[in-house]
Amino acid sequence: MALRRQGDRESRTDAKVPAPAEIATRLGIAEGELCVHTTCVFLADGKPVQLSTSWEPYAVIPINR
């Protein structure tokens, strides 16, 4: 029996965020080095079902600066 759900997501991305110590250690960069931080809330039928967060070193993001 398949359950039909309406999926969606809400996200927020902030560029040039200084890396906190724990994140810098995980990424192998210096504390305070600039990152892109994204948080997402995944929704099913308008209700949150999953949260995610990502940190990427700003230096490796392929964007026009």
N, CA, C, O and CB atoms as a CASP TS submission, in Angstrom:
PFRMAT TS
TARGET T0000
AUTHOR 0000-0000-0000
METHOD Language model
MODEL 1
PARENT N/A
ATOM      1  N   MET     1       0.839  -1.166   0.000  1.00  0.00           N
ATOM      2  CA  MET     1       0.000   0.000   0.000  1.00  0.00           C
ATOM      3  C   MET     1       0.893   1.242   0.000  1.00  0.00           C
ATOM      4  O   MET     1       1.659   1.450   0.941  1.00  0.00           O
ATOM      5  CB  MET     1      -0.960  -0.009   1.215  1.00  0.00           C
ATOM      6  N   ALA     2       0.806   2.037  -1.006  1.00  0.00           N
ATOM      7  CA  ALA     2       1.605   3.262  -1.115  1.00  0.00           C
ATOM      8  C   ALA     2       0.872   4.424  -0.446  1.00  0.00           C
ATOM      9  O   ALA     2      -0.327   4.623  -0.641  1.00  0.00           O
ATOM     10  CB  ALA     2       1.903   3.594  -2.602  1.00  0.00           C
ATOM     11  N   LEU     3       1.621   5.178   0.340  1.00  0.00           N
ATOM     12  CA  LEU     3       1.059   6.382   0.961  1.00  0.00           C
ATOM     13  C   LEU     3       1.423   7.582   0.106  1.00  0.00           C
ATOM     14  O   LEU     3       2.596   7.801  -0.197  1.00  0.00           O
ATOM     15  CB  LEU     3       1.579   6.564   2.425  1.00  0.00           C
ATOM     16  N   ARG     4       0.450   8.341  -0.274  1.00  0.00           N
ATOM     17  CA  ARG     4       0.690   9.533  -1.092  1.00  0.00           C
ATOM     18  C   ARG     4       0.848  10.734  -0.181  1.00  0.00           C
ATOM     19  O   ARG     4      -0.030  11.034   0.628  1.00  0.00           O
ATOM     20  CB  ARG     4      -0.464   9.763  -2.109  1.00  0.00           C
ATOM     21  N   ARG     5       1.957  11.408  -0.315  1.00  0.00           N
ATOM     22  CA  ARG     5       2.232  12.603   0.483  1.00  0.00           C
ATOM     23  C   ARG     5       2.666  13.718  -0.466  1.00  0.00           C
ATOM     24  O   ARG     5       3.290  13.469  -1.497  1.00  0.00           O
ATOM     25  CB  ARG     5       3.332  12.326   1.573  1.00  0.00           C
ATOM     26  N   GLN     6       2.326  14.937  -0.097  1.00  0.00           N
ATOM     27  CA  GLN     6       2.787  16.104  -0.835  1.00  0.00           C
ATOM     28  C   GLN     6       4.113  16.531  -0.226  1.00  0.00           C
ATOM     29  O   GLN     6       4.152  16.966   0.925  1.00  0.00           O
ATOM     30  CB  GLN     6       1.734  17.269  -0.798  1.00  0.00           C
ATOM     31  N   GLY     7       5.205  16.413  -0.986  1.00  0.00           N
ATOM     32  CA  GLY     7       6.531  16.768  -0.484  1.00  0.00           C
ATOM     33  C   GLY     7       6.923  18.188  -0.855  1.00  0.00           C
ATOM     34  O   GLY     7       6.536  18.707  -1.902  1.00  0.00           O
ATOM     35  N   ASP     8       7.693  18.797   0.022  1.00  0.00           N
ATOM     36  CA  ASP     8       8.186  20.150  -0.216  1.00  0.00           C
ATOM     37  C   ASP     8       9.395  20.360   0.683  1.00  0.00           C
ATOM     38  O   ASP     8       9.721  19.501   1.503  1.00  0.00           O
ATOM     39  CB  ASP     8       7.076  21.231   0.056  1.00  0.00           C
ATOM     40  N   ARG     9      10.045  21.476   0.534  1.00  0.00           N
ATOM     41  CA  ARG     9      11.130  21.809   1.444  1.00  0.00           C
ATOM     42  C   ARG     9      11.253  23.309   1.568  1.00  0.00           C
ATOM     43  O   ARG     9      10.900  24.062   0.660  1.00  0.00           O
ATOM     44  CB  ARG     9      12.451  21.200   0.968  1.00  0.00           C
ATOM     45  N   GLU    10      11.758  23.722   2.703  1.00  0.00           N
ATOM     46  CA  GLU    10      12.078  25.123   2.952  1.00  0.00           C
ATOM     47  C   GLU    10      13.570  25.161   3.256  1.00  0.00           C
ATOM     48  O   GLU    10      14.079  24.323   3.999  1.00  0.00           O
ATOM     49  CB  GLU    10      11.212  25.738   4.139  1.00  0.00           C
ATOM     50  N   SER    11      14.266  26.132   2.684  1.00  0.00           N
ATOM     51  CA  SER    11      15.700  26.198   2.956  1.00  0.00           C
ATOM     52  C   SER    11      16.155  27.639   3.108  1.00  0.00           C
ATOM     53  O   SER    11      15.513  28.583   2.649  1.00  0.00           O
ATOM     54  CB  SER    11      16.490  25.513   1.842  1.00  0.00           C
ATOM     55  N   ARG    12      17.290  27.759   3.773  1.00  0.00           N
ATOM     56  CA  ARG    12      17.926  29.065   3.936  1.00  0.00           C
ATOM     57  C   ARG    12      19.421  28.856   3.756  1.00  0.00           C
ATOM     58  O   ARG    12      20.010  27.953   4.349  1.00  0.00           O
ATOM     59  CB  ARG    12      17.596  29.712   5.343  1.00  0.00           C
ATOM     60  N   THR    13      20.028  29.701   2.932  1.00  0.00           N
ATOM     61  CA  THR    13      21.472  29.643   2.696  1.00  0.00           C
ATOM     62  C   THR    13      22.073  30.986   3.043  1.00  0.00           C
ATOM     63  O   THR    13      21.604  32.032   2.594  1.00  0.00           O
ATOM     64  CB  THR    13      21.793  29.259   1.226  1.00  0.00           C
ATOM     65  N   ASP    14      23.115  30.941   3.845  1.00  0.00           N
ATOM     66  CA  ASP    14      23.870  32.137   4.204  1.00  0.00           C
ATOM     67  C   ASP    14      25.301  31.962   3.728  1.00  0.00           C
ATOM     68  O   ASP    14      25.952  30.968   4.051  1.00  0.00           O
ATOM     69  CB  ASP    14      23.820  32.402   5.739  1.00  0.00           C
ATOM     70  N   ALA    15      25.791  32.925   2.961  1.00  0.00           N
ATOM     71  CA  ALA    15      27.165  32.879   2.456  1.00  0.00           C
ATOM     72  C   ALA    15      28.077  33.707   3.355  1.00  0.00           C
ATOM     73  O   ALA    15      27.638  34.622   4.051  1.00  0.00           O
ATOM     74  CB  ALA    15      27.232  33.394   0.996  1.00  0.00           C
ATOM     75  N   LYS    16      29.330  33.363   3.317  1.00  0.00           N
ATOM     76  CA  LYS    16      30.375  34.086   4.051  1.00  0.00           C
ATOM     77  C   LYS    16      30.147  34.068   5.561  1.00  0.00           C
ATOM     78  O   LYS    16      30.250  35.097   6.228  1.00  0.00           O
ATOM     79  CB  LYS    16      30.449  35.523   3.565  1.00  0.00           C
ATOM     80  N   VAL    17      29.836  32.883   6.088  1.00  0.00           N
ATOM     81  CA  VAL    17      29.657  32.683   7.520  1.00  0.00           C
ATOM     82  C   VAL    17      30.966  32.134   8.080  1.00  0.00           C
ATOM     83  O   VAL    17      31.476  31.142   7.559  1.00  0.00           O
ATOM     84  CB  VAL    17      28.455  31.715   7.821  1.00  0.00           C
ATOM     85  N   PRO    18      31.525  32.743   9.121  1.00  0.00           N
ATOM     86  CA  PRO    18      32.758  32.215   9.707  1.00  0.00           C
ATOM     87  C   PRO    18      32.521  30.812  10.301  1.00  0.00           C
ATOM     88  O   PRO    18      31.535  30.585  11.003  1.00  0.00           O
ATOM     89  CB  PRO    18      33.291  33.181  10.799  1.00  0.00           C
ATOM     90  N   ALA    19      33.421  29.899  10.013  1.00  0.00           N
ATOM     91  CA  ALA    19      33.286  28.528  10.503  1.00  0.00           C
ATOM     92  C   ALA    19      33.540  28.458  12.006  1.00  0.00           C
ATOM     93  O   ALA    19      34.590  28.891  12.480  1.00  0.00           O
ATOM     94  CB  ALA    19      34.254  27.595   9.762  1.00  0.00           C
ATOM     95  N   PRO    20      32.578  27.914  12.760  1.00  0.00           N
ATOM     96  CA  PRO    20      32.840  27.657  14.182  1.00  0.00           C
ATOM     97  C   PRO    20      33.929  26.584  14.313  1.00  0.00           C
ATOM     98  O   PRO    20      34.208  25.857  13.358  1.00  0.00           O
ATOM     99  CB  PRO    20      31.531  27.209  14.920  1.00  0.00           C
ATOM    100  N   ALA    21      34.534  26.490  15.485  1.00  0.00           N
ATOM    101  CA  ALA    21      35.663  25.571  15.695  1.00  0.00           C
ATOM    102  C   ALA    21      35.331  24.129  15.303  1.00  0.00           C
ATOM    103  O   ALA    21      36.102  23.495  14.582  1.00  0.00           O
ATOM    104  CB  ALA    21      36.098  25.612  17.153  1.00  0.00           C
ATOM    105  N   GLU    22      34.194  23.606  15.768  1.00  0.00           N
ATOM    106  CA  GLU    22      33.844  22.211  15.480  1.00  0.00           C
ATOM    107  C   GLU    22      33.671  21.964  13.980  1.00  0.00           C
ATOM    108  O   GLU    22      34.104  20.933  13.464  1.00  0.00           O
ATOM    109  CB  GLU    22      32.560  21.830  16.217  1.00  0.00           C
ATOM    110  N   ILE    23      33.046  22.896  13.290  1.00  0.00           N
ATOM    111  CA  ILE    23      32.837  22.758  11.841  1.00  0.00           C
ATOM    112  C   ILE    23      34.169  22.857  11.110  1.00  0.00           C
ATOM    113  O   ILE    23      34.436  22.080  10.193  1.00  0.00           O
ATOM    114  CB  ILE    23      31.856  23.839  11.317  1.00  0.00           C
ATOM    115  N   ALA    24      35.000  23.801  11.509  1.00  0.00           N
ATOM    116  CA  ALA    24      36.314  23.961  10.875  1.00  0.00           C
ATOM    117  C   ALA    24      37.130  22.678  11.000  1.00  0.00           C
ATOM    118  O   ALA    24      37.784  22.257  10.045  1.00  0.00           O
ATOM    119  CB  ALA    24      37.082  25.142  11.506  1.00  0.00           C
ATOM    120  N   THR    25      37.090  22.064  12.167  1.00  0.00           N
ATOM    121  CA  THR    25      37.816  20.808  12.369  1.00  0.00           C
ATOM    122  C   THR    25      37.309  19.731  11.425  1.00  0.00           C
ATOM    123  O   THR    25      38.103  19.025  10.803  1.00  0.00           O
ATOM    124  CB  THR    25      37.686  20.337  13.821  1.00  0.00           C
ATOM    125  N   ARG    26      35.996  19.599  11.315  1.00  0.00           N
ATOM    126  CA  ARG    26      35.407  18.586  10.425  1.00  0.00           C
ATOM    127  C   ARG    26      35.776  18.818   8.964  1.00  0.00           C
ATOM    128  O   ARG    26      36.003  17.869   8.214  1.00  0.00           O
ATOM    129  CB  ARG    26      33.891  18.578  10.571  1.00  0.00           C
ATOM    130  N   LEU    27      35.833  20.096   8.566  1.00  0.00           N
ATOM    131  CA  LEU    27      36.119  20.429   7.165  1.00  0.00           C
ATOM    132  C   LEU    27      37.620  20.513   6.865  1.00  0.00           C
ATOM    133  O   LEU    27      38.021  20.591   5.704  1.00  0.00           O
ATOM    134  CB  LEU    27      35.460  21.748   6.809  1.00  0.00           C
ATOM    135  N   GLY    28      38.434  20.498   7.906  1.00  0.00           N
ATOM    136  CA  GLY    28      39.882  20.599   7.698  1.00  0.00           C
ATOM    137  C   GLY    28      40.314  21.996   7.288  1.00  0.00           C
ATOM    138  O   GLY    28      41.260  22.162   6.518  1.00  0.00           O
ATOM    139  N   ILE    29      39.607  23.013   7.812  1.00  0.00           N
ATOM    140  CA  ILE    29      39.942  24.405   7.513  1.00  0.00           C
ATOM    141  C   ILE    29      40.196  25.132   8.828  1.00  0.00           C
ATOM    142  O   ILE    29      39.973  24.581   9.906  1.00  0.00           O
ATOM    143  CB  ILE    29      38.802  25.102   6.697  1.00  0.00           C
ATOM    144  N   ALA    30      40.657  26.355   8.733  1.00  0.00           N
ATOM    145  CA  ALA    30      40.917  27.156   9.929  1.00  0.00           C
ATOM    146  C   ALA    30      39.611  27.682  10.516  1.00  0.00           C
ATOM    147  O   ALA    30      38.678  28.014   9.786  1.00  0.00           O
ATOM    148  CB  ALA    30      41.864  28.327   9.602  1.00  0.00           C
ATOM    149  N   GLU    31      39.559  27.752  11.845  1.00  0.00           N
ATOM    150  CA  GLU    31      38.410  28.350  12.514  1.00  0.00           C
ATOM    151  C   GLU    31      38.234  29.780  12.008  1.00  0.00           C
ATOM    152  O   GLU    31      39.208  30.525  11.894  1.00  0.00           O
ATOM    153  CB  GLU    31      38.586  28.323  14.065  1.00  0.00           C
ATOM    154  N   GLY    32      37.007  30.159  11.708  1.00  0.00           N
ATOM    155  CA  GLY    32      36.721  31.502  11.218  1.00  0.00           C
ATOM    156  C   GLY    32      36.804  31.644   9.708  1.00  0.00           C
ATOM    157  O   GLY    32      36.395  32.667   9.159  1.00  0.00           O
ATOM    158  N   GLU    33      37.335  30.615   9.022  1.00  0.00           N
ATOM    159  CA  GLU    33      37.378  30.670   7.563  1.00  0.00           C
ATOM    160  C   GLU    33      35.941  30.727   7.042  1.00  0.00           C
ATOM    161  O   GLU    33      35.044  30.113   7.620  1.00  0.00           O
ATOM    162  CB  GLU    33      38.147  29.437   6.968  1.00  0.00           C
ATOM    163  N   LEU    34      35.729  31.453   5.966  1.00  0.00           N
ATOM    164  CA  LEU    34      34.372  31.668   5.458  1.00  0.00           C
ATOM    165  C   LEU    34      33.778  30.399   4.853  1.00  0.00           C
ATOM    166  O   LEU    34      34.458  29.633   4.171  1.00  0.00           O
ATOM    167  CB  LEU    34      34.374  32.778   4.420  1.00  0.00           C
ATOM    168  N   CYS    35      32.486  30.200   5.124  1.00  0.00           N
ATOM    169  CA  CYS    35      31.738  29.040   4.639  1.00  0.00           C
ATOM    170  C   CYS    35      30.384  29.480   4.100  1.00  0.00           C
ATOM    171  O   CYS    35      29.942  30.609   4.307  1.00  0.00           O
ATOM    172  CB  CYS    35      31.555  27.995   5.762  1.00  0.00           C
ATOM    173  N   VAL    36      29.751  28.560   3.410  1.00  0.00           N
ATOM    174  CA  VAL    36      28.349  28.693   3.033  1.00  0.00           C
ATOM    175  C   VAL    36      27.588  27.715   3.920  1.00  0.00           C
ATOM    176  O   VAL    36      27.902  26.525   3.954  1.00  0.00           O
ATOM    177  CB  VAL    36      28.110  28.404   1.481  1.00  0.00           C
ATOM    178  N   HIS    37      26.591  28.216   4.636  1.00  0.00           N
ATOM    179  CA  HIS    37      25.815  27.407   5.590  1.00  0.00           C
ATOM    180  C   HIS    37      24.380  27.321   5.091  1.00  0.00           C
ATOM    181  O   HIS    37      23.731  28.342   4.865  1.00  0.00           O
ATOM    182  CB  HIS    37      25.867  28.018   7.040  1.00  0.00           C
ATOM    183  N   THR    38      23.889  26.101   4.920  1.00  0.00           N
ATOM    184  CA  THR    38      22.521  25.884   4.442  1.00  0.00           C
ATOM    185  C   THR    38      21.761  25.007   5.424  1.00  0.00           C
ATOM    186  O   THR    38      22.276  23.987   5.882  1.00  0.00           O
ATOM    187  CB  THR    38      22.523  25.240   3.038  1.00  0.00           C
ATOM    188  N   THR    39      20.544  25.401   5.743  1.00  0.00           N
ATOM    189  CA  THR    39      19.654  24.570   6.543  1.00  0.00           C
ATOM    190  C   THR    39      18.387  24.299   5.731  1.00  0.00           C
ATOM    191  O   THR    39      17.879  25.185   5.044  1.00  0.00           O
ATOM    192  CB  THR    39      19.313  25.255   7.909  1.00  0.00           C
ATOM    193  N   CYS    40      17.886  23.073   5.818  1.00  0.00           N
ATOM    194  CA  CYS    40      16.676  22.670   5.087  1.00  0.00           C
ATOM    195  C   CYS    40      15.717  21.976   6.029  1.00  0.00           C
ATOM    196  O   CYS    40      16.125  21.226   6.915  1.00  0.00           O
ATOM    197  CB  CYS    40      17.024  21.744   3.898  1.00  0.00           C
ATOM    198  N   VAL    41      14.438  22.236   5.828  1.00  0.00           N
ATOM    199  CA  VAL    41      13.370  21.502   6.494  1.00  0.00           C
ATOM    200  C   VAL    41      12.587  20.817   5.374  1.00  0.00           C
ATOM    201  O   VAL    41      12.027  21.479   4.501  1.00  0.00           O
ATOM    202  CB  VAL    41      12.440  22.457   7.386  1.00  0.00           C
ATOM    203  N   PHE    42      12.556  19.492   5.410  1.00  0.00           N
ATOM    204  CA  PHE    42      11.794  18.733   4.431  1.00  0.00           C
ATOM    205  C   PHE    42      10.407  18.469   5.009  1.00  0.00           C
ATOM    206  O   PHE    42      10.261  18.090   6.171  1.00  0.00           O
ATOM    207  CB  PHE    42      12.517  17.396   4.058  1.00  0.00           C
ATOM    208  N   LEU    43       9.394  18.680   4.171  1.00  0.00           N
ATOM    209  CA  LEU    43       8.002  18.608   4.619  1.00  0.00           C
ATOM    210  C   LEU    43       7.243  17.498   3.893  1.00  0.00           C
ATOM    211  O   LEU    43       7.500  17.212   2.724  1.00  0.00           O
ATOM    212  CB  LEU    43       7.302  19.954   4.399  1.00  0.00           C
ATOM    213  N   ALA    44       6.315  16.890   4.602  1.00  0.00           N
ATOM    214  CA  ALA    44       5.356  15.956   4.009  1.00  0.00           C
ATOM    215  C   ALA    44       3.983  16.432   4.452  1.00  0.00           C
ATOM    216  O   ALA    44       3.692  16.512   5.646  1.00  0.00           O
ATOM    217  CB  ALA    44       5.631  14.445   4.446  1.00  0.00           C
ATOM    218  N   ASP    45       3.158  16.741   3.488  1.00  0.00           N
ATOM    219  CA  ASP    45       1.831  17.289   3.781  1.00  0.00           C
ATOM    220  C   ASP    45       1.923  18.522   4.683  1.00  0.00           C
ATOM    221  O   ASP    45       1.075  18.736   5.548  1.00  0.00           O
ATOM    222  CB  ASP    45       0.951  16.221   4.443  1.00  0.00           C
ATOM    223  N   GLY    46       2.964  19.328   4.466  1.00  0.00           N
ATOM    224  CA  GLY    46       3.126  20.569   5.210  1.00  0.00           C
ATOM    225  C   GLY    46       3.717  20.425   6.593  1.00  0.00           C
ATOM    226  O   GLY    46       3.869  21.423   7.297  1.00  0.00           O
ATOM    227  N   LYS    47       4.060  19.207   7.009  1.00  0.00           N
ATOM    228  CA  LYS    47       4.622  18.973   8.335  1.00  0.00           C
ATOM    229  C   LYS    47       6.088  18.578   8.220  1.00  0.00           C
ATOM    230  O   LYS    47       6.448  17.801   7.335  1.00  0.00           O
ATOM    231  CB  LYS    47       3.827  17.882   9.080  1.00  0.00           C
ATOM    232  N   PRO    48       6.942  19.100   9.102  1.00  0.00           N
ATOM    233  CA  PRO    48       8.361  18.750   9.045  1.00  0.00           C
ATOM    234  C   PRO    48       8.591  17.266   9.318  1.00  0.00           C
ATOM    235  O   PRO    48       8.050  16.706  10.271  1.00  0.00           O
ATOM    236  CB  PRO    48       9.149  19.587  10.045  1.00  0.00           C
ATOM    237  N   VAL    49       9.401  16.642   8.466  1.00  0.00           N
ATOM    238  CA  VAL    49       9.741  15.232   8.647  1.00  0.00           C
ATOM    239  C   VAL    49      11.248  14.994   8.707  1.00  0.00           C
ATOM    240  O   VAL    49      11.692  13.936   9.153  1.00  0.00           O
ATOM    241  CB  VAL    49       9.143  14.414   7.525  1.00  0.00           C
ATOM    242  N   GLN    50      12.039  15.977   8.259  1.00  0.00           N
ATOM    243  CA  GLN    50      13.488  15.822   8.286  1.00  0.00           C
ATOM    244  C   GLN    50      14.139  17.200   8.289  1.00  0.00           C
ATOM    245  O   GLN    50      13.672  18.124   7.624  1.00  0.00           O
ATOM    246  CB  GLN    50      13.981  14.981   7.078  1.00  0.00           C
ATOM    247  N   LEU    51      15.223  17.319   9.049  1.00  0.00           N
ATOM    248  CA  LEU    51      16.017  18.536   9.087  1.00  0.00           C
ATOM    249  C   LEU    51      17.413  18.216   8.578  1.00  0.00           C
ATOM    250  O   LEU    51      17.928  17.124   8.820  1.00  0.00           O
ATOM    251  CB  LEU    51      16.067  19.133  10.521  1.00  0.00           C
ATOM    252  N   SER    52      18.027  19.155   7.881  1.00  0.00           N
ATOM    253  CA  SER    52      19.416  18.958   7.467  1.00  0.00           C
ATOM    254  C   SER    52      20.159  20.287   7.516  1.00  0.00           C
ATOM    255  O   SER    52      19.571  21.360   7.381  1.00  0.00           O
ATOM    256  CB  SER    52      19.488  18.347   6.045  1.00  0.00           C
ATOM    257  N   THR    53      21.448  20.183   7.711  1.00  0.00           N
ATOM    258  CA  THR    53      22.298  21.365   7.685  1.00  0.00           C
ATOM    259  C   THR    53      23.586  21.002   6.969  1.00  0.00           C
ATOM    260  O   THR    53      24.073  19.879   7.098  1.00  0.00           O
ATOM    261  CB  THR    53      22.583  21.897   9.123  1.00  0.00           C
ATOM    262  N   SER    54      24.132  21.926   6.229  1.00  0.00           N
ATOM    263  CA  SER    54      25.405  21.675   5.556  1.00  0.00           C
ATOM    264  C   SER    54      26.304  22.892   5.673  1.00  0.00           C
ATOM    265  O   SER    54      25.845  24.033   5.728  1.00  0.00           O
ATOM    266  CB  SER    54      25.182  21.313   4.076  1.00  0.00           C
ATOM    267  N   TRP    55      27.589  22.615   5.709  1.00  0.00           N
ATOM    268  CA  TRP    55      28.626  23.639   5.734  1.00  0.00           C
ATOM    269  C   TRP    55      29.600  23.321   4.611  1.00  0.00           C
ATOM    270  O   TRP    55      30.085  22.194   4.509  1.00  0.00           O
ATOM    271  CB  TRP    55      29.353  23.701   7.129  1.00  0.00           C
ATOM    272  N   GLU    56      29.889  24.301   3.771  1.00  0.00           N
ATOM    273  CA  GLU    56      30.848  24.123   2.681  1.00  0.00           C
ATOM    274  C   GLU    56      31.839  25.280   2.723  1.00  0.00           C
ATOM    275  O   GLU    56      31.436  26.435   2.860  1.00  0.00           O
ATOM    276  CB  GLU    56      30.127  24.051   1.289  1.00  0.00           C
ATOM    277  N   PRO    57      33.126  24.984   2.608  1.00  0.00           N
ATOM    278  CA  PRO    57      34.093  26.081   2.562  1.00  0.00           C
ATOM    279  C   PRO    57      33.774  27.018   1.398  1.00  0.00           C
ATOM    280  O   PRO    57      33.574  26.568   0.270  1.00  0.00           O
ATOM    281  CB  PRO    57      35.535  25.532   2.433  1.00  0.00           C
ATOM    282  N   TYR    58      33.727  28.294   1.669  1.00  0.00           N
ATOM    283  CA  TYR    58      33.382  29.281   0.646  1.00  0.00           C
ATOM    284  C   TYR    58      34.355  29.224  -0.533  1.00  0.00           C
ATOM    285  O   TYR    58      33.967  29.469  -1.675  1.00  0.00           O
ATOM    286  CB  TYR    58      33.372  30.688   1.251  1.00  0.00           C
ATOM    287  N   ALA    59      35.604  28.904  -0.255  1.00  0.00           N
ATOM    288  CA  ALA    59      36.643  28.884  -1.291  1.00  0.00           C
ATOM    289  C   ALA    59      36.376  27.844  -2.376  1.00  0.00           C
ATOM    290  O   ALA    59      36.900  27.982  -3.481  1.00  0.00           O
ATOM    291  CB  ALA    59      37.992  28.616  -0.660  1.00  0.00           C
ATOM    292  N   VAL    60      35.578  26.808  -2.102  1.00  0.00           N
ATOM    293  CA  VAL    60      35.347  25.762  -3.116  1.00  0.00           C
ATOM    294  C   VAL    60      34.005  25.891  -3.826  1.00  0.00           C
ATOM    295  O   VAL    60      33.691  25.072  -4.690  1.00  0.00           O
ATOM    296  CB  VAL    60      35.433  24.401  -2.473  1.00  0.00           C
ATOM    297  N   ILE    61      33.210  26.895  -3.483  1.00  0.00           N
ATOM    298  CA  ILE    61      31.908  27.101  -4.116  1.00  0.00           C
ATOM    299  C   ILE    61      32.123  27.798  -5.468  1.00  0.00           C
ATOM    300  O   ILE    61      32.691  28.889  -5.521  1.00  0.00           O
ATOM    301  CB  ILE    61      30.957  27.946  -3.190  1.00  0.00           C
ATOM    302  N   PRO    62      31.664  27.161  -6.565  1.00  0.00           N
ATOM    303  CA  PRO    62      31.870  27.754  -7.899  1.00  0.00           C
ATOM    304  C   PRO    62      30.823  28.834  -8.205  1.00  0.00           C
ATOM    305  O   PRO    62      29.821  28.570  -8.869  1.00  0.00           O
ATOM    306  CB  PRO    62      31.819  26.657  -8.983  1.00  0.00           C
ATOM    307  N   ILE    63      31.070  30.040  -7.713  1.00  0.00           N
ATOM    308  CA  ILE    63      30.155  31.148  -7.962  1.00  0.00           C
ATOM    309  C   ILE    63      30.949  32.363  -8.435  1.00  0.00           C
ATOM    310  O   ILE    63      32.160  32.442  -8.228  1.00  0.00           O
ATOM    311  CB  ILE    63      29.334  31.488  -6.687  1.00  0.00           C
ATOM    312  N   ASN    64      30.275  33.281  -9.054  1.00  0.00           N
ATOM    313  CA  ASN    64      30.908  34.552  -9.427  1.00  0.00           C
ATOM    314  C   ASN    64      31.090  35.378  -8.182  1.00  0.00           C
ATOM    315  O   ASN    64      30.111  35.680  -7.500  1.00  0.00           O
ATOM    316  CB  ASN    64      30.068  35.326 -10.483  1.00  0.00           C
ATOM    317  N   ARG    65      32.283  35.744  -7.870  1.00  0.00           N
ATOM    318  CA  ARG    65      32.530  36.547  -6.676  1.00  0.00           C
ATOM    319  C   ARG    65      32.903  37.934  -7.089  1.00  0.00           C
ATOM    320  O   ARG    65      33.157  38.785  -6.237  1.00  0.00           O
ATOM    321  CB  ARG    65      33.627  35.934  -5.798  1.00  0.00           C
TER
END
